[in-house]
């Protein structure tokens, strides 16, 4: 057992607690979305609900336009498209917050010095992704690696925080559970922010927007085989545990980190060994979700695979036919297993001889 | 009256490692059980399930359920097939409450071999003797089956050694081995290096797929280390 595994094994109660909180939030998400909006508004902030990333990009562009950031709304059509697509990538990275911890492993890192963010910042607009949205406090928690520290410290006049709707946790005290699980892996620091600057405060933004992104999440919530995936707190423990990644394959787990969890080809790059399930601090049955994605992919599969499995099942439901086919298949075992010879007799042959 | 156990030897043991199934039967008989083998058995449906082919996994799974509907204890020499039957099969019938109920009922009577010995048979000694230096290869899902070490350490004259380094998958993973042969081989070699570093003469596992994957790599490298199923060690005298 290596050090990380040992440390994780020390925390079974914490993991059970974390999983229970995440499950509770997802089961009552309608309530917590309303509560979050109420509390953020009470603290002087504004909540914006977005169906997809395009809507967020439009919102930011509009805001930038109002602030007179000319380059974001360039005069030529191609410029507008390029700006939009650059901003789209930034928003996508921020909304999944994978960038802050595990960037480079699945996506190019988006650093705070990126051109788009810098230009917005110059105009007084700061954009960050939240790790947690705290319903009872109407606050957001940014558990920062180094990459976003400079942005948070820049104290923009307008602060936009982007978070998937699943990032909500009920109470501030729940951070004691989640930050411990995160910090067990990634020592860093975290900031709690709520609303714009109050009258007596020395700093803080003039306006505070929390953009809550659906982006396919409500559809995942309705799918019993994938719902659990929204419990994810983006700690990266699964990626670290995966034995496939270090041998040069982009592992299938990368498909599970960011909604809407499309079944792209890497979903085949897993042995389903279950190491990720053991590593997950919020007890997500990741192999089960990987199989669900493979089922999606299989539904669209063409070629010989569906026919193969139909024939395979036809044979395996008929024990005598199975025995006959297996006998014939023996000739192919040394080829499939590169030199491993099949034994002279099958188990059922040996068993019949033994019982005689 | 002796309790009856029903062997589900899995298609892989049936075809590729029958001696592991025979050894399992011996050990269970020595532990005082009546052992039966139902000829109608074939496969648990795992290959189709892992490929994402739910319909055919369900068909083959249903055949398993029919075959073992009235079995008290179903003992299996494979961690992955046992996992398929106890964890995954009931979920393959989301819209069929009656089949799901059957699957759930049978899933509680499914036992991976080492866990059956530890949790049901609870026999301290099997009269086994195996005068060799042996290490245990953590068979996935690893923590669920780590008790196999205890069973090995009860064998007379067996010198048990633990491997160093993190326990990881052998690289088999069903169609993974065929889809990503280079990655699979790299994973297997990593584990072979751990085995060799332990200086064990025998490596013991709980799943035929892993054992064959390891055996193939050990033979390819001309390493005189044997990959055995736990049952084969417990049945030795």
HADDOCK unambig.tbl for C-alpha pairs under 7 A between the chains (distance, minus, plus):
assign (segid A and resid 1 and name CA) (segid B and resid 166 and name CA) 5.87 0.50 0.50
assign (segid A and resid 2 and name CA) (segid B and resid 166 and name CA) 6.08 0.50 0.50
assign (segid A and resid 243 and name CA) (segid B and resid 168 and name CA) 6.28 0.50 0.50
assign (segid A and resid 243 and name CA) (segid B and resid 169 and name CA) 6.64 0.50 0.50
assign (segid A and resid 247 and name CA) (segid B and resid 183 and name CA) 5.58 0.50 0.50
assign (segid A and resid 247 and name CA) (segid B and resid 186 and name CA) 6.29 0.50 0.50
assign (segid A and resid 247 and name CA) (segid B and resid 187 and name CA) 6.85 0.50 0.50
assign (segid A and resid 248 and name CA) (segid B and resid 183 and name CA) 6.88 0.50 0.50
assign (segid A and resid 249 and name CA) (segid B and resid 183 and name CA) 6.81 0.50 0.50
assign (segid A and resid 268 and name CA) (segid B and resid 176 and name CA) 6.92 0.50 0.50
assign (segid A and resid 269 and name CA) (segid B and resid 176 and name CA) 6.45 0.50 0.50
assign (segid A and resid 270 and name CA) (segid B and resid 176 and name CA) 6.41 0.50 0.50
assign (segid A and resid 271 and name CA) (segid B and resid 171 and name CA) 6.70 0.50 0.50
assign (segid A and resid 271 and name CA) (segid B and resid 172 and name CA) 6.63 0.50 0.50
assign (segid A and resid 271 and name CA) (segid B and resid 173 and name CA) 3.76 0.50 0.50
assign (segid A and resid 271 and name CA) (segid B and resid 174 and name CA) 6.89 0.50 0.50
assign (segid A and resid 271 and name CA) (segid B and resid 176 and name CA) 5.80 0.50 0.50
assign (segid A and resid 272 and name CA) (segid B and resid 173 and name CA) 6.38 0.50 0.50
assign (segid A and resid 273 and name CA) (segid B and resid 140 and name CA) 5.49 0.50 0.50
assign (segid A and resid 273 and name CA) (segid B and resid 141 and name CA) 6.03 0.50 0.50
assign (segid A and resid 273 and name CA) (segid B and resid 169 and name CA) 6.06 0.50 0.50
assign (segid A and resid 274 and name CA) (segid B and resid 140 and name CA) 6.75 0.50 0.50
assign (segid A and resid 274 and name CA) (segid B and resid 141 and name CA) 5.48 0.50 0.50
assign (segid A and resid 291 and name CA) (segid B and resid 50 and name CA) 6.19 0.50 0.50
assign (segid A and resid 291 and name CA) (segid B and resid 52 and name CA) 5.71 0.50 0.50
assign (segid A and resid 292 and name CA) (segid B and resid 52 and name CA) 6.90 0.50 0.50
assign (segid A and resid 294 and name CA) (segid B and resid 51 and name CA) 6.44 0.50 0.50
assign (segid A and resid 294 and name CA) (segid B and resid 52 and name CA) 4.51 0.50 0.50
assign (segid A and resid 295 and name CA) (segid B and resid 52 and name CA) 3.87 0.50 0.50
assign (segid A and resid 295 and name CA) (segid B and resid 53 and name CA) 6.01 0.50 0.50
assign (segid A and resid 295 and name CA) (segid B and resid 54 and name CA) 6.83 0.50 0.50
assign (segid A and resid 298 and name CA) (segid B and resid 52 and name CA) 5.67 0.50 0.50
assign (segid A and resid 298 and name CA) (segid B and resid 53 and name CA) 6.22 0.50 0.50
assign (segid A and resid 309 and name CA) (segid B and resid 48 and name CA) 6.72 0.50 0.50
assign (segid A and resid 309 and name CA) (segid B and resid 56 and name CA) 6.52 0.50 0.50
assign (segid A and resid 310 and name CA) (segid B and resid 56 and name CA) 6.49 0.50 0.50
assign (segid A and resid 313 and name CA) (segid B and resid 56 and name CA) 5.73 0.50 0.50
assign (segid A and resid 313 and name CA) (segid B and resid 59 and name CA) 6.67 0.50 0.50
assign (segid A and resid 313 and name CA) (segid B and resid 60 and name CA) 5.94 0.50 0.50
assign (segid A and resid 316 and name CA) (segid B and resid 42 and name CA) 5.93 0.50 0.50
assign (segid A and resid 316 and name CA) (segid B and resid 43 and name CA) 6.71 0.50 0.50
assign (segid A and resid 316 and name CA) (segid B and resid 60 and name CA) 6.42 0.50 0.50
assign (segid A and resid 317 and name CA) (segid B and resid 60 and name CA) 6.04 0.50 0.50
assign (segid A and resid 317 and name CA) (segid B and resid 63 and name CA) 5.89 0.50 0.50
assign (segid A and resid 319 and name CA) (segid B and resid 40 and name CA) 5.34 0.50 0.50
assign (segid A and resid 319 and name CA) (segid B and resid 41 and name CA) 6.66 0.50 0.50
assign (segid A and resid 319 and name CA) (segid B and resid 42 and name CA) 6.26 0.50 0.50
assign (segid A and resid 340 and name CA) (segid B and resid 216 and name CA) 6.76 0.50 0.50
assign (segid A and resid 342 and name CA) (segid B and resid 16 and name CA) 5.55 0.50 0.50
assign (segid A and resid 343 and name CA) (segid B and resid 16 and name CA) 6.16 0.50 0.50
assign (segid A and resid 346 and name CA) (segid B and resid 14 and name CA) 5.25 0.50 0.50
assign (segid A and resid 346 and name CA) (segid B and resid 15 and name CA) 5.02 0.50 0.50
assign (segid A and resid 346 and name CA) (segid B and resid 18 and name CA) 5.82 0.50 0.50
assign (segid A and resid 347 and name CA) (segid B and resid 14 and name CA) 4.45 0.50 0.50
assign (segid A and resid 347 and name CA) (segid B and resid 15 and name CA) 6.70 0.50 0.50
assign (segid A and resid 347 and name CA) (segid B and resid 18 and name CA) 4.41 0.50 0.50
assign (segid A and resid 347 and name CA) (segid B and resid 21 and name CA) 6.76 0.50 0.50
assign (segid A and resid 348 and name CA) (segid B and resid 14 and name CA) 6.56 0.50 0.50
